[in-house]
Amino acid sequence: MLKKLINIFKSPSVKADYNRPQSNRLIEGGWWANKPWWPNHIKPIEKEVTVQEWRTIVSSCNRLYWNFGPVAGAIDDKATYAIGKAWSPKFEGEDKEWGKIATEWLENQWYNVAYVNGITFQDGLYLDSICIDRDGDVGTILTETENGYPQLQQIPWFAISSRTGEQVLTEGPYKGLNQYNGVIYNEFKRPVAYILLGDVPENDRYISARSMELVLDPRTPGQMRGFPAFTSAVLDLRDLMTTQGYIKQAAMLASSIGLIETNELGMVDPGDPAIALNDGPAYGTGGGLYTEEIVGGTVRYFRANSGAKIEQLASNVPSDQTNSLMERLVRNAMLSAGMPPEFYWKPEGTGANVRVIVQKVNKTIADRQSLLHRSAKRRVSFAVAKAIKLGLIPKYTGKDLGGMLKWNFSMPEKLTPDAGHASNDAREAYKLGLKTMTEILGESGRTLEKHLDEREAEELAIRERMQRSGLPESAFRVLLNTGNPPDPTQQPIDENAI
């Protein structure tokens, strides 16, 4: 008993575990990582991440976008390179004449007023790309005006939701189906409708998936709502913004101190003759000698045991270590968002390294274009169908099934580190038959039809001017079609050649 009492008052000993047994498992992470550090995550994503957690993630990414330049710049650049001012419609059905009429109506009329708020078709796709990276997803309703004219309406992420968690609907047109965070889905987890929140519960409404789409970049099977691009970097970026704020405060404090005086009093010396000169903001004497207080350039006093000195404050903020940490956090954030940090944050490198980086950016852009291509095709097909119903364009007469829905789009010009090198590669590939003219023009955001129309119009205009002015062909051309310089002795062509 006495021994037990003595042990109570003994200081506990702390020993390190030097004899932790080694794992014989193939992958050690599966053996010890969950004892006790990491639990197993074997539930669907909507079970692992609650609706409130999802809203917090999206709200945090929105705050980062509006307050942190690298995040906003990367998201905006990705949307610019993916959308630009391209995405002109290209008809690929059988009836080419009908396709010309429909294309002209789309480009010259509907594209300019495609959305209910008046923005263009390309601007809507640009905002879609931004919302996918910043908000996780974005909704678009296929609607119409009172007279049936086709229109599109974008729905922000917070308007697609529910006032409860995941549940089985007990009333309404989709009674018996499950809903999660505003998405109503069937037993195969395919969305069949969406819930749009109103100002009050009475104004909530259901929109069928036939009339609305939710565009997101899925990261896991069965995902109902999208996650922002910087989801895995939220914590790092929040720390980065906090650190940046402290650094700015330290720099402002340092810049507000002009001089540091160390003396035995730790304050202004009353015996200093300069004190007698002080008489307001500008201290003057009859002899013209004066001192002036500089706002922001204050003097700080510190007490010393003996002696005195005056020195200027030298600020070491931010330090090299702090800058290195901030660059690492930004780099990690860009990698988590699938964006090459060497391009979006700190361009560096030469030669082959630059080309590899640009190729990665082009693949990221192509992935976003592929995601939006299906949505753009659906919207254009919807507009064309409504236009036929209103008589704005004629009915489709081609014999190919679904021909009126066969649409493609021109893409923006691809990024290249060396335009001359890319042109030479394209020319050689065309000569060897490795690429068609359609492919080459598509890389620069142009179509074969427009290119040939421009070539034809240019050729006719040159011939017309030669006939009208009597000038030789060399006056209008730099190189002939053969690639040789023009012959200065060449005479105007005959009238019958036109």
C-alpha positions as CSV (number, residue, x, y, z in Angstrom):
1,M,0.0,0.0,0.0
2,L,2.8,2.4,0.9
3,K,4.5,1.6,-2.4
4,K,1.4,2.5,-4.3
5,L,1.1,5.9,-2.5
6,I,4.7,6.7,-3.3
7,N,4.2,5.9,-7.0
8,I,1.2,8.4,-7.1
9,F,3.5,11.3,-6.2
10,K,6.3,10.3,-8.6
11,S,6.6,12.4,-11.8
12,P,5.4,10.4,-14.8
13,S,8.1,9.4,-17.2
14,V,7.8,10.1,-20.9
15,K,9.5,7.6,-23.2
16,A,9.8,7.5,-26.9
17,D,8.6,4.4,-28.8
18,Y,11.8,3.3,-30.5
19,N,10.5,-0.2,-31.0
20,R,7.5,0.4,-33.2
21,P,6.9,-2.8,-35.1
22,Q,7.6,-2.7,-38.8
23,S,4.7,-3.3,-41.1
24,N,4.9,-6.4,-43.3
25,R,2.0,-5.2,-45.5
26,L,2.5,-4.4,-49.2
27,I,1.2,-0.9,-48.7
28,E,1.9,0.4,-45.2
29,G,-0.7,3.1,-45.5
30,G,-3.5,0.5,-45.3
31,W,-2.1,-1.0,-42.1
32,W,-1.2,1.8,-39.7
33,A,-2.5,5.1,-41.2
34,N,-5.9,4.7,-39.5
35,K,-4.4,3.9,-36.1
36,P,-5.4,6.5,-34.9
37,W,-4.7,9.3,-37.4
38,W,-6.8,8.7,-40.5
39,P,-10.2,7.0,-40.5
40,N,-11.5,5.0,-43.4
41,H,-13.6,6.9,-46.0
42,I,-15.8,4.4,-47.7
43,K,-19.0,6.4,-48.1
44,P,-20.3,8.2,-51.2
45,I,-19.1,11.7,-51.6
46,E,-22.5,13.2,-50.5
47,K,-22.2,11.3,-47.3
48,E,-18.6,12.2,-46.6
49,V,-19.2,15.9,-47.4
50,T,-22.4,17.4,-45.9
51,V,-24.3,20.1,-47.6
52,Q,-23.1,22.7,-45.1
53,E,-19.5,21.7,-45.6
54,W,-20.0,22.0,-49.4
55,R,-21.4,25.5,-49.0
56,T,-18.5,26.5,-46.8
57,I,-16.0,25.2,-49.4
58,V,-17.7,27.1,-52.3
59,S,-18.0,30.2,-50.2
60,S,-14.3,30.1,-49.3
61,C,-13.4,29.6,-53.0
62,N,-15.6,32.6,-53.9
63,R,-13.8,34.7,-51.3
64,L,-10.4,33.6,-52.6
65,Y,-11.5,34.5,-56.2
66,W,-12.6,38.0,-55.3
67,N,-9.7,38.8,-52.9
68,F,-6.6,36.9,-54.1
69,G,-5.1,37.8,-57.5
70,P,-3.4,34.5,-58.5
71,V,-6.7,32.6,-58.0
72,A,-8.8,35.1,-60.0
73,G,-6.1,35.4,-62.7
74,A,-5.8,31.6,-63.2
75,I,-9.5,31.1,-63.4
76,D,-10.1,34.0,-65.8
77,D,-7.2,33.1,-68.0
78,K,-8.5,29.5,-68.3
79,A,-11.9,30.8,-69.4
80,T,-10.4,33.3,-71.8
81,Y,-8.2,30.6,-73.5
82,A,-11.0,28.1,-73.6
83,I,-13.8,30.4,-74.9
84,G,-12.3,33.6,-76.3
85,K,-14.5,35.1,-78.9
86,A,-14.7,31.9,-81.0
87,W,-17.3,29.1,-80.8
88,S,-18.9,30.1,-84.1
89,P,-21.4,27.4,-85.2
90,K,-20.4,24.9,-87.9
91,F,-23.2,22.8,-89.4
92,E,-22.1,19.2,-90.2
93,G,-25.4,17.8,-91.5
94,E,-26.3,16.7,-95.0
95,D,-28.4,19.7,-96.2
96,K,-25.6,22.3,-96.6
97,E,-27.9,25.0,-98.0
98,W,-30.2,24.7,-95.0
99,G,-27.0,24.8,-92.8
100,K,-26.0,28.1,-94.3
101,I,-29.3,29.7,-93.5
102,A,-29.3,28.3,-89.9
103,T,-25.7,29.3,-89.3
104,E,-26.4,32.9,-90.5
105,W,-29.4,33.2,-88.2
106,L,-27.4,31.9,-85.3
107,E,-24.4,34.1,-85.8
108,N,-26.1,37.3,-86.8
109,Q,-29.2,37.2,-84.6
110,W,-29.5,34.6,-81.8
111,Y,-25.9,34.6,-80.6
112,N,-26.1,38.3,-79.8
113,V,-29.1,38.0,-77.5
114,A,-28.9,34.4,-76.4
115,Y,-29.5,35.0,-72.7
116,V,-32.4,36.6,-71.0
117,N,-30.2,39.3,-69.5
118,G,-28.9,40.3,-72.9
119,I,-25.4,38.7,-72.9
120,T,-24.0,36.9,-75.9
121,F,-23.7,33.2,-76.4
122,Q,-19.9,33.4,-76.0
123,D,-20.1,35.5,-72.9
124,G,-22.4,32.9,-71.4
125,L,-19.9,30.1,-72.0
126,Y,-17.1,32.3,-70.6
127,L,-19.1,32.7,-67.4
128,D,-19.9,29.0,-67.3
129,S,-16.2,28.3,-67.3
130,I,-15.5,30.7,-64.5
131,C,-18.4,29.3,-62.4
132,I,-17.2,25.7,-62.8
133,D,-13.8,26.6,-61.4
134,R,-15.0,29.1,-58.8
135,D,-18.4,27.7,-57.7
136,G,-18.1,24.1,-58.7
137,D,-21.1,24.1,-61.0
138,V,-23.6,26.4,-62.8
139,G,-27.1,25.8,-64.1
140,T,-28.7,26.9,-67.4
141,I,-32.4,26.9,-68.1
142,L,-33.6,26.5,-71.7
143,T,-36.5,28.9,-71.8
144,E,-38.3,31.2,-74.2
145,T,-40.0,34.6,-74.4
146,E,-43.8,35.1,-74.5
147,N,-43.8,34.8,-78.3
148,G,-41.6,31.6,-78.2
149,Y,-38.2,33.1,-79.0
150,P,-35.5,30.8,-77.6
151,Q,-33.6,32.2,-74.6
152,L,-31.1,30.9,-72.0
153,Q,-30.9,31.7,-68.3
154,Q,-27.9,31.1,-66.0
155,I,-28.6,29.9,-62.5
156,P,-25.9,30.5,-59.8
157,W,-24.9,27.7,-57.4
158,F,-26.7,29.0,-54.3
159,A,-30.1,29.2,-56.1
160,I,-30.0,25.4,-56.7
161,S,-30.5,23.9,-53.3
162,S,-33.0,22.6,-50.8
163,R,-34.2,23.7,-47.4
164,T,-33.5,20.3,-46.0
165,G,-30.7,17.7,-46.3
166,E,-30.9,14.6,-48.4
167,Q,-34.4,13.1,-48.3
168,V,-37.1,11.3,-50.2
169,L,-39.7,13.6,-51.6
170,T,-43.1,13.0,-50.1
171,E,-45.1,15.4,-52.4
172,G,-45.0,17.1,-55.7
173,P,-44.4,15.9,-59.3
174,Y,-41.3,13.9,-58.2
175,K,-42.8,12.2,-55.2
176,G,-40.8,9.1,-54.1
177,L,-37.5,10.2,-55.6
178,N,-34.4,11.2,-53.7
179,Q,-33.0,14.7,-53.7
180,Y,-29.6,16.0,-52.5
181,N,-28.7,19.7,-52.4
182,G,-31.3,20.6,-54.9
183,V,-30.7,17.7,-57.3
184,I,-33.5,15.2,-57.7
185,Y,-32.3,11.9,-59.1
186,N,-33.5,8.4,-59.9
187,E,-32.3,5.0,-58.7
188,F,-29.3,5.2,-61.1
189,K,-28.3,8.6,-59.7
190,R,-29.2,10.3,-62.9
191,P,-30.6,13.8,-62.3
192,V,-34.2,14.1,-63.4
193,A,-35.0,17.6,-62.0
194,Y,-33.7,20.5,-60.0
195,I,-35.0,22.6,-57.1
196,L,-34.7,26.3,-57.5
197,L,-35.1,28.3,-54.2
198,G,-37.3,31.3,-54.1
199,D,-37.4,34.2,-51.6
200,V,-39.8,32.2,-49.5
201,P,-40.6,28.4,-49.5
202,E,-43.8,29.1,-51.4
203,N,-41.8,30.4,-54.3
204,D,-39.6,27.3,-54.6
205,R,-40.1,25.5,-57.9
206,Y,-39.1,22.3,-59.7
207,I,-37.3,22.4,-63.1
208,S,-37.2,19.3,-65.2
209,A,-33.8,18.1,-66.5
210,R,-35.3,18.3,-70.0
211,S,-35.4,22.1,-69.6
212,M,-32.3,22.6,-67.5
213,E,-28.7,21.4,-67.2
214,L,-26.2,21.5,-64.4
215,V,-22.7,21.8,-65.8
216,L,-19.9,20.5,-63.5
217,D,-16.5,18.9,-63.8
218,P,-17.0,15.6,-61.9
219,R,-14.2,14.2,-59.8
220,T,-15.9,11.0,-58.6
221,P,-18.7,8.7,-59.8
222,G,-22.2,9.5,-58.6
223,Q,-21.3,13.1,-57.8
224,M,-24.4,15.3,-57.6
225,R,-22.8,18.8,-57.2
226,G,-19.5,20.1,-58.4
227,F,-16.5,21.2,-56.3
228,P,-14.5,24.3,-57.1
229,A,-11.1,23.9,-58.7
230,F,-9.2,25.1,-55.6
231,T,-11.1,22.8,-53.2
232,S,-8.0,20.9,-52.1
233,A,-6.0,24.2,-51.7
234,V,-8.5,26.2,-49.6
235,L,-6.7,25.8,-46.3
236,D,-3.3,26.6,-47.8
237,L,-4.7,29.7,-49.6
238,R,-6.4,30.9,-46.5
239,D,-3.1,30.6,-44.6
240,L,-1.4,32.4,-47.4
241,M,-3.9,35.3,-47.3
242,T,-3.5,35.6,-43.5
243,T,0.3,35.6,-43.8
244,Q,0.1,38.2,-46.5
245,G,-2.1,40.4,-44.4
246,Y,0.4,40.2,-41.4
247,I,3.3,41.0,-43.7
248,K,1.5,44.0,-45.1
249,Q,0.7,45.2,-41.5
250,A,4.4,44.8,-40.5
251,A,5.5,46.7,-43.6
252,M,3.1,49.5,-42.9
253,L,4.3,49.7,-39.3
254,A,7.9,49.8,-40.3
255,S,7.3,52.4,-43.0
256,S,5.5,54.6,-40.4
257,I,8.6,54.9,-38.2
258,G,11.2,57.3,-39.5
259,L,13.8,57.2,-36.7
260,I,14.6,55.3,-33.5
261,E,16.3,57.2,-30.7
262,T,17.7,55.3,-27.8
263,N,18.5,57.4,-24.7
264,E,18.5,57.1,-20.9
265,L,15.0,58.5,-20.5
266,G,13.2,56.4,-23.1
267,M,11.3,59.5,-24.1
268,V,11.8,63.0,-25.6
269,D,14.6,64.8,-23.8
270,P,13.1,68.0,-22.2
271,G,16.5,69.6,-22.3
272,D,16.8,69.3,-26.0
273,P,17.0,72.8,-27.5
274,A,14.8,71.7,-30.4
275,I,11.9,71.4,-28.0
276,A,11.8,75.1,-27.6
277,L,11.2,75.5,-31.3
278,N,8.0,73.4,-31.2
279,D,4.9,75.6,-31.5
280,G,2.4,73.6,-33.6
281,P,2.6,71.6,-36.8
282,A,5.2,73.9,-38.1
283,Y,7.5,75.1,-35.4
284,G,9.2,78.4,-36.2
285,T,11.4,81.0,-34.6
286,G,12.0,84.7,-35.3
287,G,15.4,83.8,-36.9
288,G,13.8,81.6,-39.6
289,L,14.9,78.3,-38.0
290,Y,12.0,75.8,-37.9
291,T,11.2,72.2,-37.5
292,E,8.2,70.4,-39.1
293,E,6.5,67.2,-38.1
294,I,6.2,64.6,-40.9
295,V,3.0,62.6,-40.7
296,G,3.8,58.9,-41.0
297,G,7.5,59.4,-40.2
298,T,7.3,59.3,-36.5
299,V,10.2,58.9,-34.0
300,R,10.2,56.0,-31.5
301,Y,12.1,56.3,-28.2
302,F,13.7,53.4,-26.3
303,R,15.4,53.5,-22.9
304,A,19.0,52.6,-22.6
305,N,21.2,52.1,-19.5
306,S,23.8,54.5,-20.8
307,G,24.6,56.4,-23.9
308,A,22.3,57.4,-26.7
309,K,22.0,56.8,-30.4
310,I,19.7,57.6,-33.4
311,E,19.2,55.1,-36.2
312,Q,16.9,54.4,-39.0
313,L,14.6,51.4,-38.8
314,A,15.6,48.7,-41.2
315,S,12.7,46.3,-42.1
316,N,13.4,42.7,-43.0
317,V,9.8,41.9,-43.8
318,P,9.1,39.8,-45.8
319,S,12.0,37.5,-45.4
320,D,13.4,35.1,-47.9
321,Q,11.9,32.2,-46.0
322,T,8.5,33.8,-46.0
323,N,8.6,34.5,-49.7
324,S,9.7,30.9,-50.3
325,L,6.7,29.6,-48.2
326,M,4.3,31.8,-50.0
327,E,5.5,30.7,-53.4
328,R,5.3,27.0,-52.3
329,L,1.7,27.5,-51.2
330,V,0.7,29.2,-54.4
331,R,2.4,26.4,-56.4
332,N,0.6,23.7,-54.5
333,A,-2.7,25.6,-55.1
334,M,-2.2,25.7,-58.8
335,L,-1.3,22.1,-59.0
336,S,-4.4,21.1,-57.0
337,A,-6.5,23.0,-59.6
338,G,-4.9,21.3,-62.5
339,M,-3.2,24.4,-63.7
340,P,0.6,24.5,-64.4
341,P,2.1,26.9,-61.9
342,E,4.9,27.8,-64.2
343,F,2.4,29.3,-66.6
344,Y,-0.3,30.8,-64.3
345,W,1.9,31.9,-61.4
346,K,5.6,32.3,-62.2
347,P,6.6,31.7,-65.9
348,E,10.1,30.4,-66.2
349,G,12.2,28.1,-68.3
350,T,13.3,28.1,-71.9
351,G,13.2,25.8,-74.9
352,A,11.7,22.4,-74.4
353,N,10.5,23.1,-70.9
354,V,8.3,26.0,-72.1
355,R,6.8,23.9,-74.9
356,V,5.9,21.1,-72.4
357,I,4.3,23.7,-70.1
358,V,2.3,25.2,-73.0
359,Q,1.2,21.7,-74.1
360,K,-0.1,21.0,-70.6
361,V,-2.0,24.3,-70.7
362,N,-3.5,23.4,-74.1
363,K,-4.6,20.0,-72.8
364,T,-6.3,21.7,-69.8
365,I,-8.0,24.1,-72.1
366,A,-9.1,21.3,-74.4
367,D,-10.5,19.4,-71.5
368,R,-12.7,22.4,-70.5
369,Q,-13.8,22.9,-74.2
370,S,-14.8,19.2,-74.3
371,L,-16.9,19.7,-71.2
372,L,-18.7,22.7,-72.5
373,H,-19.0,21.4,-76.1
374,R,-22.0,19.1,-75.2
375,S,-23.8,21.9,-73.4
376,A,-23.2,24.4,-76.3
377,K,-24.5,21.8,-78.8
378,R,-27.6,21.3,-76.8
379,R,-28.3,25.0,-76.5
380,V,-27.8,25.6,-80.2
381,S,-30.0,22.7,-81.2
382,F,-32.7,24.0,-78.8
383,A,-32.5,27.5,-80.4
384,V,-32.7,26.0,-83.9
385,A,-35.7,23.9,-83.1
386,K,-37.5,26.9,-81.7
387,A,-36.5,29.0,-84.7
388,I,-38.0,26.4,-87.1
389,K,-41.2,26.4,-85.0
390,L,-41.4,30.2,-85.3
391,G,-40.7,30.1,-89.0
392,L,-37.4,32.1,-88.6
393,I,-35.6,29.4,-90.6
394,P,-37.0,26.8,-92.9
395,K,-37.6,23.1,-91.9
396,Y,-34.8,20.7,-92.4
397,T,-35.0,18.8,-95.6
398,G,-32.0,16.5,-95.3
399,K,-32.4,12.7,-95.2
400,D,-29.9,12.1,-92.5
401,L,-31.5,11.3,-89.2
402,G,-31.2,14.1,-86.7
403,G,-29.3,16.2,-89.3
404,M,-30.6,19.5,-87.9
405,L,-28.8,18.7,-84.6
406,K,-25.4,18.1,-86.1
407,W,-23.5,21.1,-84.9
408,N,-19.8,21.8,-84.1
409,F,-18.0,24.9,-83.1
410,S,-14.8,26.7,-84.0
411,M,-12.3,26.9,-81.2
412,P,-10.0,29.7,-80.1
413,E,-6.4,29.7,-81.4
414,K,-4.2,27.3,-79.4
415,L,-1.3,28.7,-77.4
416,T,2.2,28.4,-78.9
417,P,5.5,29.5,-77.6
418,D,6.8,30.2,-81.1
419,A,4.2,31.1,-83.8
420,G,6.8,30.8,-86.6
421,H,7.8,27.3,-85.5
422,A,4.2,26.2,-85.3
423,S,3.5,27.6,-88.8
424,N,6.4,25.6,-90.2
425,D,5.2,22.4,-88.5
426,A,1.7,22.9,-89.8
427,R,3.0,23.5,-93.4
428,E,5.2,20.4,-93.4
429,A,2.4,18.3,-91.9
430,Y,0.0,19.5,-94.6
431,K,2.5,18.7,-97.4
432,L,3.0,15.1,-96.0
433,G,-0.8,14.7,-95.6
434,L,-0.5,14.3,-91.8
435,K,-3.0,17.2,-91.3
436,T,-5.9,18.6,-93.3
437,M,-6.5,22.3,-93.9
438,T,-9.6,22.0,-91.7
439,E,-7.4,20.8,-88.8
440,I,-4.8,23.5,-89.3
441,L,-7.4,26.3,-89.5
442,G,-9.2,24.9,-86.5
443,E,-6.1,25.3,-84.4
444,S,-6.2,29.1,-85.1
445,G,-9.9,29.4,-84.5
446,R,-11.0,29.5,-88.1
447,T,-13.2,27.4,-90.3
448,L,-12.4,26.0,-93.8
449,E,-15.6,27.5,-95.2
450,K,-14.8,31.0,-94.1
451,H,-11.2,30.6,-95.2
452,L,-12.3,29.6,-98.7
453,D,-14.9,32.4,-98.9
454,E,-12.2,34.9,-98.0
455,R,-9.8,33.5,-100.6
456,E,-12.5,33.6,-103.2
457,A,-13.5,37.1,-102.4
458,E,-9.9,38.3,-102.4
459,E,-9.2,36.7,-105.7
460,L,-12.2,38.2,-107.4
461,A,-11.5,41.7,-105.9
462,I,-7.9,41.5,-107.3
463,R,-9.0,40.6,-110.7
464,E,-11.7,43.3,-110.8
465,R,-9.1,45.9,-109.8
466,M,-6.6,44.7,-112.4
467,Q,-9.3,45.0,-115.1
468,R,-10.5,48.4,-113.9
469,S,-7.1,50.0,-113.5
470,G,-5.0,48.2,-116.1
471,L,-2.2,47.6,-113.5
472,P,-0.3,44.4,-113.6
473,E,-0.9,41.5,-111.1
474,S,2.4,42.3,-109.4
475,A,0.8,45.5,-108.1
476,F,-1.7,43.6,-106.0
477,R,0.3,40.5,-105.0
478,V,3.4,39.8,-103.0
479,L,3.8,36.1,-104.0
480,L,2.0,34.2,-106.6
481,N,0.3,30.9,-105.9
482,T,3.4,29.1,-107.0
483,G,5.4,30.8,-104.3
484,N,7.6,32.7,-106.8
485,P,8.0,36.5,-106.9
486,P,5.7,38.2,-109.4
487,D,6.9,39.0,-112.9
488,P,7.1,42.8,-113.2
489,T,6.6,42.6,-117.0
490,Q,3.3,40.7,-116.6
491,Q,0.4,42.4,-118.5
492,P,-3.2,42.7,-117.2
493,I,-5.3,39.6,-117.7
494,D,-7.8,39.3,-120.5
495,E,-11.5,40.3,-119.7
496,N,-12.6,36.8,-120.6
497,A,-10.5,35.4,-117.8
498,I,-12.9,36.8,-115.2
